[in-house]
Amino acid sequence: MADTPVHPPVLRLADLDCVAQAHGETFEAHFASIAAPLGARRLGARYVEVPAGKKAWPFHCHHANDEMFVILSGSGTLRYGDKRHSVAGGDVVVCPAGGPETAHQLIAGADEPLRYLAVSTMNEPDVMEYPDSGKVTVFAGAAPGGDKTARRVALSLRTDSAVDYWDGEE
């Protein structure tokens, strides 16, 4: 274990340098990894702050990874499958791996940012479905939320552009 770096076991959320991400008028988030910097390899965790009225990521499900969200502050809505649930500081949300019935998305309320911890297993490969847009994404080499430079496959496509298994084979 001499090659294993020693990390302090405590990280203060106030000390995080968050990365900003935005897309169009709907999506915006500020987030920072909190598990990997402390040495975790099989557990993913991020601090996420979503501005009022915004969404961090598209409505999606994972076929290989469970996710849990610990709501720290703010309030909003969880889309889960075909239902919507109110969430607020102190709530815990669990979204197991599955199909569209476990698809999920957190949306910040209109009045204040939604702050939460996103925790997940780090299984790869993973297949993710996006029911709103009809897309599928495949990651291999690094799980979603993992080290993008370690990915051997990162492919997103629309399900209506799929080809037959034997297409192009002779």
LUMDONU-456571 format. One record per residue (C-alpha): residue in three letters; residue number from 1; x, y, z. Coordinates in nm, 2 decimals, always signed. Example, Ala and Ser with C-alpha at 12.3 -4.5 7.8 and 13.67 -1.06 7.14 Angstrom:
2
<ropa: ala romi: 1 xx: +1.23 yy: -0.45 zz: +0.78>
<ropa: ser romi: 2 xx: +1.37 yy: -0.11 zz: +0.71>
This chain:
170
<ropa: met romi: 1 xx: +0.00 yy: +0.00 zz: +0.00>
<ropa: ala romi: 2 xx: +0.30 yy: +0.23 zz: -0.02>
<ropa: asp romi: 3 xx: +0.17 yy: +0.36 zz: -0.36>
<ropa: thr romi: 4 xx: -0.17 yy: +0.46 zz: -0.22>
<ropa: pro romi: 5 xx: -0.18 yy: +0.83 zz: -0.16>
<ropa: val romi: 6 xx: -0.29 yy: +0.94 zz: +0.19>
<ropa: his romi: 7 xx: -0.58 yy: +1.19 zz: +0.18>
<ropa: pro romi: 8 xx: -0.72 yy: +1.38 zz: +0.47>
<ropa: pro romi: 9 xx: -1.06 yy: +1.22 zz: +0.55>
<ropa: val romi: 10 xx: -1.24 yy: +1.55 zz: +0.57>
<ropa: leu romi: 11 xx: -1.34 yy: +1.79 zz: +0.30>
<ropa: arg romi: 12 xx: -1.52 yy: +2.12 zz: +0.37>
<ropa: leu romi: 13 xx: -1.79 yy: +2.20 zz: +0.13>
<ropa: ala romi: 14 xx: -1.71 yy: +2.57 zz: +0.17>
<ropa: asp romi: 15 xx: -1.36 yy: +2.51 zz: +0.04>
<ropa: leu romi: 16 xx: -1.47 yy: +2.35 zz: -0.29>
<ropa: asp romi: 17 xx: -1.39 yy: +2.50 zz: -0.62>
<ropa: cys romi: 18 xx: -1.70 yy: +2.43 zz: -0.82>
<ropa: val romi: 19 xx: -1.71 yy: +2.39 zz: -1.20>
<ropa: ala romi: 20 xx: -1.99 yy: +2.57 zz: -1.38>
<ropa: gln romi: 21 xx: -2.19 yy: +2.40 zz: -1.65>
<ropa: ala romi: 22 xx: -2.48 yy: +2.54 zz: -1.85>
<ropa: his romi: 23 xx: -2.68 yy: +2.46 zz: -2.16>
<ropa: gly romi: 24 xx: -2.94 yy: +2.69 zz: -2.31>
<ropa: glu romi: 25 xx: -3.19 yy: +2.86 zz: -2.08>
<ropa: thr romi: 26 xx: -3.29 yy: +2.54 zz: -1.89>
<ropa: phe romi: 27 xx: -2.97 yy: +2.37 zz: -1.76>
<ropa: glu romi: 28 xx: -2.72 yy: +2.51 zz: -1.52>
<ropa: ala romi: 29 xx: -2.52 yy: +2.37 zz: -1.23>
<ropa: his romi: 30 xx: -2.21 yy: +2.43 zz: -1.02>
<ropa: phe romi: 31 xx: -2.05 yy: +2.11 zz: -0.89>
<ropa: ala romi: 32 xx: -1.73 yy: +1.96 zz: -0.75>
<ropa: ser romi: 33 xx: -1.62 yy: +1.61 zz: -0.69>
<ropa: ile romi: 34 xx: -1.60 yy: +1.52 zz: -0.32>
<ropa: ala romi: 35 xx: -1.52 yy: +1.14 zz: -0.32>
<ropa: ala romi: 36 xx: -1.23 yy: +1.10 zz: -0.57>
<ropa: pro romi: 37 xx: -1.02 yy: +1.38 zz: -0.41>
<ropa: leu romi: 38 xx: -1.03 yy: +1.19 zz: -0.08>
<ropa: gly romi: 39 xx: -0.92 yy: +0.87 zz: -0.25>
<ropa: ala romi: 40 xx: -1.25 yy: +0.69 zz: -0.33>
<ropa: arg romi: 41 xx: -1.24 yy: +0.47 zz: -0.64>
<ropa: arg romi: 42 xx: -1.57 yy: +0.28 zz: -0.62>
<ropa: leu romi: 43 xx: -1.79 yy: +0.55 zz: -0.48>
<ropa: gly romi: 44 xx: -1.88 yy: +0.86 zz: -0.66>
<ropa: ala romi: 45 xx: -1.99 yy: +1.18 zz: -0.49>
<ropa: arg romi: 46 xx: -2.04 yy: +1.54 zz: -0.60>
<ropa: tyr romi: 47 xx: -2.16 yy: +1.85 zz: -0.43>
<ropa: val romi: 48 xx: -2.41 yy: +2.02 zz: -0.67>
<ropa: glu romi: 49 xx: -2.58 yy: +2.36 zz: -0.66>
<ropa: val romi: 50 xx: -2.86 yy: +2.43 zz: -0.91>
<ropa: pro romi: 51 xx: -2.98 yy: +2.79 zz: -0.95>
<ropa: ala romi: 52 xx: -3.34 yy: +2.87 zz: -0.89>
<ropa: gly romi: 53 xx: -3.57 yy: +2.73 zz: -1.17>
<ropa: lys romi: 54 xx: -3.29 yy: +2.54 zz: -1.34>
<ropa: lys romi: 55 xx: -3.21 yy: +2.17 zz: -1.40>
<ropa: ala romi: 56 xx: -2.86 yy: +2.03 zz: -1.36>
<ropa: trp romi: 57 xx: -2.88 yy: +1.74 zz: -1.61>
<ropa: pro romi: 58 xx: -3.14 yy: +1.59 zz: -1.85>
<ropa: phe romi: 59 xx: -3.40 yy: +1.34 zz: -1.73>
<ropa: his romi: 60 xx: -3.22 yy: +1.00 zz: -1.74>
<ropa: cys romi: 61 xx: -3.18 yy: +0.65 zz: -1.60>
<ropa: his romi: 62 xx: -2.87 yy: +0.44 zz: -1.54>
<ropa: his romi: 63 xx: -2.87 yy: +0.07 zz: -1.62>
<ropa: ala romi: 64 xx: -2.56 yy: -0.01 zz: -1.41>
<ropa: asn romi: 65 xx: -2.54 yy: +0.25 zz: -1.13>
<ropa: asp romi: 66 xx: -2.75 yy: +0.34 zz: -0.83>
<ropa: glu romi: 67 xx: -2.77 yy: +0.71 zz: -0.73>
<ropa: met romi: 68 xx: -2.86 yy: +0.88 zz: -0.40>
<ropa: phe romi: 69 xx: -2.92 yy: +1.25 zz: -0.35>
<ropa: val romi: 70 xx: -2.90 yy: +1.41 zz: -0.01>
<ropa: ile romi: 71 xx: -3.08 yy: +1.75 zz: -0.02>
<ropa: leu romi: 72 xx: -2.88 yy: +2.00 zz: +0.18>
<ropa: ser romi: 73 xx: -3.09 yy: +2.31 zz: +0.13>
<ropa: gly romi: 74 xx: -3.34 yy: +2.47 zz: -0.10>
<ropa: ser romi: 75 xx: -3.65 yy: +2.30 zz: -0.24>
<ropa: gly romi: 76 xx: -3.75 yy: +2.17 zz: -0.58>
<ropa: thr romi: 77 xx: -3.91 yy: +1.88 zz: -0.77>
<ropa: leu romi: 78 xx: -3.79 yy: +1.53 zz: -0.84>
<ropa: arg romi: 79 xx: -3.91 yy: +1.38 zz: -1.16>
<ropa: tyr romi: 80 xx: -3.90 yy: +1.00 zz: -1.11>
<ropa: gly romi: 81 xx: -4.04 yy: +0.77 zz: -1.37>
<ropa: asp romi: 82 xx: -4.38 yy: +0.92 zz: -1.46>
<ropa: lys romi: 83 xx: -4.43 yy: +1.09 zz: -1.13>
<ropa: arg romi: 84 xx: -4.32 yy: +1.42 zz: -0.96>
<ropa: his romi: 85 xx: -4.22 yy: +1.45 zz: -0.59>
<ropa: ser romi: 86 xx: -4.15 yy: +1.76 zz: -0.39>
<ropa: val romi: 87 xx: -3.80 yy: +1.77 zz: -0.22>
<ropa: ala romi: 88 xx: -3.64 yy: +2.00 zz: +0.04>
<ropa: gly romi: 89 xx: -3.35 yy: +2.03 zz: +0.27>
<ropa: gly romi: 90 xx: -3.32 yy: +1.72 zz: +0.48>
<ropa: asp romi: 91 xx: -3.47 yy: +1.48 zz: +0.23>
<ropa: val romi: 92 xx: -3.29 yy: +1.18 zz: +0.08>
<ropa: val romi: 93 xx: -3.37 yy: +1.05 zz: -0.27>
<ropa: val romi: 94 xx: -3.27 yy: +0.71 zz: -0.39>
<ropa: cys romi: 95 xx: -3.27 yy: +0.62 zz: -0.76>
<ropa: pro romi: 96 xx: -3.18 yy: +0.26 zz: -0.83>
<ropa: ala romi: 97 xx: -3.04 yy: +0.14 zz: -1.16>
<ropa: gly romi: 98 xx: -3.31 yy: +0.04 zz: -1.40>
<ropa: gly romi: 99 xx: -3.50 yy: +0.16 zz: -1.71>
<ropa: pro romi: 100 xx: -3.73 yy: +0.45 zz: -1.78>
<ropa: glu romi: 101 xx: -3.93 yy: +0.37 zz: -1.46>
<ropa: thr romi: 102 xx: -3.63 yy: +0.49 zz: -1.26>
<ropa: ala romi: 103 xx: -3.54 yy: +0.78 zz: -1.48>
<ropa: his romi: 104 xx: -3.48 yy: +1.09 zz: -1.26>
<ropa: gln romi: 105 xx: -3.41 yy: +1.46 zz: -1.26>
<ropa: leu romi: 106 xx: -3.39 yy: +1.73 zz: -0.99>
<ropa: ile romi: 107 xx: -3.53 yy: +2.07 zz: -1.07>
<ropa: ala romi: 108 xx: -3.46 yy: +2.36 zz: -0.84>
<ropa: gly romi: 109 xx: -3.76 yy: +2.56 zz: -0.71>
<ropa: ala romi: 110 xx: -3.83 yy: +2.91 zz: -0.83>
<ropa: asp romi: 111 xx: -3.71 yy: +3.10 zz: -0.52>
<ropa: glu romi: 112 xx: -3.37 yy: +2.97 zz: -0.42>
<ropa: pro romi: 113 xx: -3.09 yy: +2.74 zz: -0.53>
<ropa: leu romi: 114 xx: -3.11 yy: +2.36 zz: -0.47>
<ropa: arg romi: 115 xx: -2.80 yy: +2.23 zz: -0.30>
<ropa: tyr romi: 116 xx: -2.74 yy: +1.85 zz: -0.27>
<ropa: leu romi: 117 xx: -2.49 yy: +1.57 zz: -0.25>
<ropa: ala romi: 118 xx: -2.51 yy: +1.33 zz: -0.54>
<ropa: val romi: 119 xx: -2.37 yy: +0.99 zz: -0.44>
<ropa: ser romi: 120 xx: -2.34 yy: +0.69 zz: -0.68>
<ropa: thr romi: 121 xx: -2.19 yy: +0.35 zz: -0.74>
<ropa: met romi: 122 xx: -1.91 yy: +0.38 zz: -1.00>
<ropa: asn romi: 123 xx: -1.99 yy: +0.07 zz: -1.22>
<ropa: glu romi: 124 xx: -1.87 yy: +0.07 zz: -1.57>
<ropa: pro romi: 125 xx: -1.96 yy: +0.02 zz: -1.84>
<ropa: asp romi: 126 xx: -2.30 yy: +0.20 zz: -1.79>
<ropa: val romi: 127 xx: -2.58 yy: +0.26 zz: -2.03>
<ropa: met romi: 128 xx: -2.80 yy: +0.56 zz: -1.98>
<ropa: glu romi: 129 xx: -3.13 yy: +0.64 zz: -2.13>
<ropa: tyr romi: 130 xx: -3.29 yy: +0.98 zz: -2.18>
<ropa: pro romi: 131 xx: -3.67 yy: +0.93 zz: -2.22>
<ropa: asp romi: 132 xx: -3.74 yy: +1.30 zz: -2.31>
<ropa: ser romi: 133 xx: -3.50 yy: +1.30 zz: -2.61>
<ropa: gly romi: 134 xx: -3.49 yy: +0.94 zz: -2.71>
<ropa: lys romi: 135 xx: -3.11 yy: +0.91 zz: -2.66>
<ropa: val romi: 136 xx: -2.89 yy: +0.64 zz: -2.52>
<ropa: thr romi: 137 xx: -2.54 yy: +0.69 zz: -2.39>
<ropa: val romi: 138 xx: -2.27 yy: +0.43 zz: -2.33>
<ropa: phe romi: 139 xx: -1.96 yy: +0.48 zz: -2.12>
<ropa: ala romi: 140 xx: -1.68 yy: +0.23 zz: -2.08>
<ropa: gly romi: 141 xx: -1.34 yy: +0.28 zz: -1.91>
<ropa: ala romi: 142 xx: -1.48 yy: +0.52 zz: -1.65>
<ropa: ala romi: 143 xx: -1.83 yy: +0.55 zz: -1.50>
<ropa: pro romi: 144 xx: -2.05 yy: +0.85 zz: -1.55>
<ropa: gly romi: 145 xx: -1.91 yy: +1.12 zz: -1.33>
<ropa: gly romi: 146 xx: -1.57 yy: +0.95 zz: -1.35>
<ropa: asp romi: 147 xx: -1.24 yy: +1.04 zz: -1.51>
<ropa: lys romi: 148 xx: -1.33 yy: +1.13 zz: -1.87>
<ropa: thr romi: 149 xx: -0.97 yy: +1.08 zz: -1.99>
<ropa: ala romi: 150 xx: -0.99 yy: +0.71 zz: -1.88>
<ropa: arg romi: 151 xx: -1.29 yy: +0.65 zz: -2.11>
<ropa: arg romi: 152 xx: -1.24 yy: +0.40 zz: -2.39>
<ropa: val romi: 153 xx: -1.60 yy: +0.45 zz: -2.52>
<ropa: ala romi: 154 xx: -1.83 yy: +0.75 zz: -2.48>
<ropa: leu romi: 155 xx: -2.11 yy: +0.73 zz: -2.73>
<ropa: ser romi: 156 xx: -2.45 yy: +0.90 zz: -2.74>
<ropa: leu romi: 157 xx: -2.70 yy: +0.83 zz: -3.01>
<ropa: arg romi: 158 xx: -3.07 yy: +0.85 zz: -3.08>
<ropa: thr romi: 159 xx: -3.25 yy: +0.52 zz: -3.04>
<ropa: asp romi: 160 xx: -3.43 yy: +0.58 zz: -3.38>
<ropa: ser romi: 161 xx: -3.09 yy: +0.57 zz: -3.56>
<ropa: ala romi: 162 xx: -3.00 yy: +0.22 zz: -3.43>
<ropa: val romi: 163 xx: -2.90 yy: -0.04 zz: -3.69>
<ropa: asp romi: 164 xx: -2.96 yy: -0.41 zz: -3.70>
<ropa: tyr romi: 165 xx: -2.71 yy: -0.63 zz: -3.51>
<ropa: trp romi: 166 xx: -2.60 yy: -0.78 zz: -3.85>
<ropa: asp romi: 167 xx: -2.58 yy: -0.46 zz: -4.04>
<ropa: gly romi: 168 xx: -2.25 yy: -0.43 zz: -4.23>
<ropa: glu romi: 169 xx: -2.14 yy: -0.79 zz: -4.14>
<ropa: glu romi: 170 xx: -2.04 yy: -1.02 zz: -4.42>
